[in-house]
């Protein structure tokens, strides 16, 4: 299966969305541990999102280089 197969891309973004939702819910709890855990999950989700976007950009640049 290709690295950027549409199913993998969809799974990647659904996983990021799940991390954001769980992190947001945990962040809203008043206990310090759950708030810290929620913040960590939100941070991981946004780092994963930036990694996914840079990976897509790199894949597009490779496609352009090989076609030209």
Secondary structure, DSSP 8 states (H G I E B T S, - for coil): --TT-HHHHHHHHHHHHHHHHHHHHHHHSSSHHHHHHHHHHHHHHHHHHHHHHHHHHHHHHHHHHHH-
